[in-house]
Amino acid sequence: SQVWRPGVDTLEKDEELQFDPSTYDCLHAFHLGWPCLSFDIVRDTLGALRHEFPHTMFCVAGTQADASTSNTIAIVKLSNLTGKKRSPNAVSNDESGSESDDSEDEQDQETPTPAPDESSKIPKLEERMVPHQGCVNRIRSMPQQPHIVASWSAEGFVQMWDFSSQLNAVATNNDAGSSKRTSHPPLQICKAHKDEGFAMDWSPMTPGRFLSGDCKGVIHFWEPMPGGRWNVGNAHCLGHSRSVEDLQWSPSEENVFASCSVDKTIGIWDLRSRRKELSVKAHDTDVNVISWNKNKSASCLLASGSDNGVFRVWDLRAFKEDSAVAHFTHHSSYITSIEWSPHEESTLAVASADNQLTIWDVALERDTEEEAQYQMELGQEQAAAPENLPAQLLFGQKDMKEVHWHPQIHGLLVSTAGDGFNVFRPCNL
């Protein structure tokens, strides 16, 4: 076998890529019958920040079926996610910001564990299905009340759901003998939008506050009301000339949010005035996705991904055209998902339609002295790397759609694509 270099090497029709197991601390795959355009990780009560395997996690996912009436929302529990056990000291040193010497780094390598039997290595999947009218364009769970879930339907409306009973069922498996697909009415259906959409986000600061944006360029603001309903009404924001593709609440300002659009701009809004305070041409093509860094020390950073495969990082303290603090051109097709790590403020995951998922540390810089030393030891030709090959990890899935970091499990990512879901943790996170 040999290393395949994306953008440099070609893949013949009779060739296929094989993953290198040493790249992962864990890697598990599953599927839900139909492909899923969107999913979200559901926060749980199993621990605020977890490191050691095996892990258990919950998520909600919406299908893209061949017929509108065949679509469902899946409420999923994955347990017994096994992987390599590592010393927690290696993680705690990084999180505290303290530096350790080489001897400490050596001690923080893999901690050997007894070999388990084969049955104990198999993850367990428990799911409940709720019928959904139309393909699920996007789905999001409320951070403060994770059983409350919003879904964007390709039929042109947004629905709010209470999945507390389904989550309890998969958590306890207390209705194992009952049907796993049952009708369940939504809490509310909003038909204020005049077209379908993809953009939505829950406020991280005010429980229940919600935004939804459609392909007509309209953004609706949802204000929670007593009794588990929302006031949508005419509370909308106009300012984009074309489809609103993504929305992100500020992690530190309760009335501020960001939007991106097919009109190539990113807007910063203040709900108190219902207008854009800033509007910047961010890319030369459609801006598909944005992610606001939720780490307190980096909450001024916004990442964006566009239709031509370019993604950028912006410092909102000096936000204007051509002011991106980082610019990446690695991907060869449109960016489908982008998200900052919740635990490493400079780490970013990016998914693209070129079937790649890449992980970047935007704080890293090339070390010319280290490269020169490496070339002396191996020889100039053997040590040389192609200029267009980034020194970053990358992973592949067919028809990549969305990627999310688990907010409570350090370094764990979940991605959805045409060939199903991957749950994995890279070895260097």
Solvent accessible surface area in square Angstrom, and as a share of the most:
residue,aa,sasa,rsa
1,S,173,1.12
2,Q,165,0.74
3,V,125,0.72
4,W,78,0.27
5,R,91,0.33
6,P,5,0.03
7,G,71,0.68
8,V,56,0.32
9,D,36,0.19
10,T,110,0.64
11,L,85,0.42
12,E,102,0.46
13,K,215,0.91
14,D,133,0.69
15,E,87,0.39
16,E,130,0.58
17,L,93,0.46
18,Q,141,0.63
19,F,117,0.49
20,D,80,0.42
21,P,92,0.58
22,S,71,0.46
23,T,28,0.16
24,Y,24,0.09
25,D,4,0.02
26,C,7,0.04
27,L,52,0.26
28,H,29,0.13
29,A,80,0.62
30,F,24,0.10
31,H,135,0.60
32,L,14,0.07
33,G,64,0.62
34,W,98,0.34
35,P,51,0.32
36,C,2,0.01
37,L,32,0.16
38,S,0,0.00
39,F,0,0.00
40,D,21,0.11
41,I,12,0.06
42,V,4,0.02
43,R,107,0.39
44,D,25,0.13
45,T,140,0.81
46,L,92,0.46
47,G,30,0.29
48,A,91,0.70
49,L,67,0.33
50,R,33,0.12
51,H,48,0.21
52,E,81,0.36
53,F,27,0.11
54,P,88,0.55
55,H,6,0.03
56,T,31,0.18
57,M,0,0.00
58,F,18,0.07
59,C,1,0.00
60,V,0,0.00
61,A,0,0.00
62,G,0,0.00
63,T,1,0.01
64,Q,78,0.35
65,A,18,0.14
66,D,116,0.60
67,A,44,0.34
68,S,47,0.31
69,T,118,0.69
70,S,36,0.24
71,N,1,0.01
72,T,6,0.04
73,I,0,0.00
74,A,0,0.00
75,I,0,0.00
76,V,0,0.00
77,K,42,0.18
78,L,6,0.03
79,S,20,0.13
80,N,34,0.17
81,L,1,0.00
82,T,33,0.19
83,G,34,0.33
84,K,70,0.30
85,K,72,0.31
86,R,51,0.19
87,S,18,0.12
88,P,64,0.40
89,N,90,0.46
90,A,31,0.24
91,V,23,0.13
92,S,55,0.36
93,N,40,0.20
94,D,94,0.49
95,E,76,0.34
96,S,82,0.53
97,G,62,0.59
98,S,65,0.42
99,E,174,0.78
100,S,35,0.23
101,D,85,0.44
102,D,109,0.57
103,S,59,0.38
104,E,74,0.33
105,D,64,0.33
106,E,126,0.57
107,Q,142,0.63
108,D,18,0.10
109,Q,105,0.47
110,E,86,0.39
111,T,54,0.31
112,P,125,0.79
113,T,74,0.43
114,P,124,0.78
115,A,101,0.78
116,P,70,0.44
117,D,94,0.49
118,E,124,0.56
119,S,81,0.52
120,S,44,0.28
121,K,85,0.36
122,I,108,0.55
123,P,41,0.26
124,K,135,0.57
125,L,66,0.33
126,E,28,0.12
127,E,38,0.17
128,R,11,0.04
129,M,26,0.12
130,V,0,0.00
131,P,45,0.28
132,H,5,0.02
133,Q,110,0.49
134,G,1,0.01
135,C,21,0.13
136,V,0,0.00
137,N,7,0.04
138,R,26,0.09
139,I,0,0.00
140,R,37,0.14
141,S,11,0.07
142,M,4,0.02
143,P,44,0.28
144,Q,64,0.29
145,Q,78,0.34
146,P,31,0.19
147,H,56,0.25
148,I,13,0.07
149,V,0,0.00
150,A,0,0.00
151,S,0,0.00
152,W,0,0.00
153,S,0,0.00
154,A,40,0.31
155,E,87,0.39
156,G,13,0.12
157,F,17,0.07
158,V,0,0.00
159,Q,9,0.04
160,M,0,0.00
161,W,5,0.02
162,D,42,0.22
163,F,0,0.00
164,S,53,0.34
165,S,68,0.44
166,Q,15,0.07
167,L,24,0.12
168,N,76,0.39
169,A,9,0.07
170,V,1,0.01
171,A,44,0.34
172,T,78,0.45
173,N,77,0.39
174,N,98,0.50
175,D,47,0.25
176,A,65,0.50
177,G,85,0.82
178,S,57,0.37
179,S,70,0.45
180,K,88,0.37
181,R,115,0.42
182,T,66,0.38
183,S,100,0.64
184,H,48,0.21
185,P,104,0.65
186,P,39,0.25
187,L,60,0.30
188,Q,19,0.09
189,I,82,0.42
190,C,8,0.05
191,K,144,0.61
192,A,34,0.27
193,H,9,0.04
194,K,164,0.70
195,D,48,0.25
196,E,53,0.24
197,G,0,0.00
198,F,64,0.27
199,A,0,0.00
200,M,2,0.01
201,D,20,0.10
202,W,9,0.03
203,S,1,0.01
204,P,46,0.29
205,M,88,0.39
206,T,35,0.20
207,P,68,0.43
208,G,4,0.04
209,R,38,0.14
210,F,0,0.00
211,L,0,0.00
212,S,0,0.00
213,G,0,0.00
214,D,1,0.00
215,C,41,0.25
216,K,123,0.52
217,G,2,0.02
218,V,29,0.17
219,I,1,0.00
220,H,10,0.04
221,F,10,0.04
222,W,0,0.00
223,E,58,0.26
224,P,45,0.28
225,M,95,0.42
226,P,133,0.84
227,G,81,0.77
228,G,37,0.35
229,R,124,0.45
230,W,17,0.06
231,N,84,0.43
232,V,11,0.06
233,G,50,0.48
234,N,136,0.70
235,A,25,0.20
236,H,67,0.30
237,C,1,0.01
238,L,111,0.55
239,G,41,0.39
240,H,14,0.06
241,S,94,0.60
242,R,136,0.50
243,S,14,0.09
244,V,1,0.00
245,E,33,0.15
246,D,13,0.07
247,L,0,0.00
248,Q,27,0.12
249,W,1,0.01
250,S,2,0.01
251,P,29,0.18
252,S,65,0.42
253,E,93,0.42
254,E,89,0.40
255,N,21,0.11
256,V,25,0.14
257,F,0,0.00
258,A,0,0.00
259,S,0,0.00
260,C,0,0.00
261,S,0,0.00
262,V,19,0.11
263,D,30,0.16
264,K,76,0.32
265,T,25,0.15
266,I,0,0.00
267,G,0,0.00
268,I,17,0.09
269,W,2,0.01
270,D,21,0.11
271,L,11,0.05
272,R,175,0.64
273,S,49,0.32
274,R,95,0.35
275,R,139,0.51
276,K,40,0.17
277,E,81,0.37
278,L,78,0.39
279,S,64,0.41
280,V,10,0.06
281,K,86,0.36
282,A,2,0.01
283,H,3,0.01
284,D,91,0.47
285,T,41,0.24
286,D,36,0.19
287,V,0,0.00
288,N,20,0.10
289,V,10,0.05
290,I,3,0.02
291,S,6,0.04
292,W,16,0.06
293,N,0,0.00
294,K,107,0.45
295,N,24,0.12
296,K,194,0.82
297,S,93,0.60
298,A,7,0.05
299,S,29,0.19
300,C,27,0.16
301,L,32,0.16
302,L,0,0.00
303,A,0,0.00
304,S,0,0.00
305,G,0,0.00
306,S,0,0.00
307,D,61,0.31
308,N,70,0.36
309,G,0,0.00
310,V,16,0.09
311,F,0,0.00
312,R,45,0.16
313,V,2,0.01
314,W,2,0.01
315,D,24,0.12
316,L,34,0.17
317,R,192,0.70
318,A,63,0.49
319,F,15,0.06
320,K,133,0.57
321,E,90,0.40
322,D,133,0.69
323,S,27,0.17
324,A,33,0.26
325,V,91,0.52
326,A,21,0.16
327,H,92,0.41
328,F,40,0.17
329,T,89,0.52
330,H,37,0.16
331,H,7,0.03
332,S,98,0.63
333,S,32,0.21
334,Y,90,0.34
335,I,0,0.00
336,T,21,0.12
337,S,7,0.04
338,I,11,0.06
339,E,42,0.19
340,W,9,0.03
341,S,3,0.02
342,P,50,0.32
343,H,42,0.19
344,E,48,0.21
345,E,79,0.35
346,S,23,0.15
347,T,8,0.04
348,L,0,0.00
349,A,0,0.00
350,V,0,0.00
351,A,0,0.00
352,S,0,0.00
353,A,26,0.20
354,D,26,0.14
355,N,67,0.34
356,Q,23,0.10
357,L,1,0.00
358,T,1,0.00
359,I,9,0.05
360,W,12,0.04
361,D,43,0.23
362,V,44,0.25
363,A,71,0.55
364,L,118,0.59
365,E,158,0.71
366,R,173,0.63
367,D,71,0.37
368,T,98,0.57
369,E,144,0.64
370,E,115,0.52
371,E,61,0.27
372,A,51,0.40
373,Q,93,0.41
374,Y,115,0.44
375,Q,53,0.24
376,M,155,0.69
377,E,119,0.53
378,L,69,0.34
379,G,33,0.32
380,Q,118,0.53
381,E,159,0.71
382,Q,136,0.61
383,A,17,0.13
384,A,60,0.46
385,A,73,0.56
386,P,35,0.22
387,E,153,0.69
388,N,94,0.48
389,L,48,0.24
390,P,29,0.18
391,A,101,0.78
392,Q,50,0.22
393,L,42,0.21
394,L,52,0.26
395,F,13,0.06
396,G,55,0.53
397,Q,16,0.07
398,K,140,0.60
399,D,59,0.31
400,M,2,0.01
401,K,44,0.18
402,E,10,0.04
403,V,0,0.00
404,H,15,0.07
405,W,11,0.04
406,H,1,0.00
407,P,26,0.17
408,Q,12,0.05
409,I,1,0.00
410,H,6,0.03
411,G,6,0.06
412,L,1,0.01
413,L,0,0.00
414,V,0,0.00
415,S,1,0.00
416,T,0,0.00
417,A,1,0.00
418,G,31,0.29
419,D,85,0.44
420,G,7,0.07
421,F,5,0.02
422,N,30,0.15
423,V,0,0.00
424,F,3,0.01
425,R,12,0.04
426,P,0,0.00
427,C,44,0.26
428,N,102,0.52
429,L,46,0.23
